[in-house]
Amino acid sequence: MTCKFMIIPLPDKTVISVMSAFNDLREQYSEHWNEVFKTITTDNSSEFADLSQLEQILQTLVYYAHPFTSCDKGGVEKHNRMIRRFIS
């Protein structure tokens, strides 16, 4: 299993911005989308509310972490710490 972490700058924390970023990724990976993005794990923030559409449209499983349980997405939290170290 290989995990890849991507950072995509967004203009704001809205559903529209998040879905726009996923649409850009979808265009970029086109026919390889289902090979590259088998699952997506995120938290329950409102900007990720429409990700369930990806399950229906693209056959990508979307997992939402339990509220206040960062261990559900340990890899994401590890990368967030590394990013904060370099950006702060």
C-alpha positions, 0 to 999 in steps of 0.5 A, spaced: 500 500 500 502 506 498 499 513 501 500 520 498 499 526 501 497 532 497 497 539 499 492 544 495 491 551 497 484 554 497 482 561 497 477 559 503 474 554 507 468 553 503 464 547 500 465 550 493 473 551 494 473 544 496 469 541 491 473 545 486 479 543 488 477 535 487 474 537 480 481 540 478 484 533 481 479 529 477 481 533 471 488 532 472 488 524 474 482 523 469 482 515 467 486 514 473 482 517 478 479 510 481 487 507 481 489 513 485 484 515 489 481 509 492 479 512 499 479 519 502 479 520 509 477 527 512 474 530 518 467 533 519 468 540 518 462 543 514 467 544 508 467 537 507 460 536 507 459 534 499 465 529 499 459 524 499 458 526 492 464 523 490 462 516 492 456 516 487 460 519 482 467 517 482 466 510 486 471 513 491 470 511 498 470 517 503 471 516 510 469 521 516 473 521 522 469 521 529 468 528 532 474 530 536 478 523 535 484 525 531 487 518 531 482 516 526 486 520 521 493 519 524 497 520 517 493 527 516 495 529 523 502 527 522 503 531 516 499 537 518 504 538 524 510 537 519 506 543 514 505 547 520 513 547 522 515 549 515 509 555 514 509 558 521 
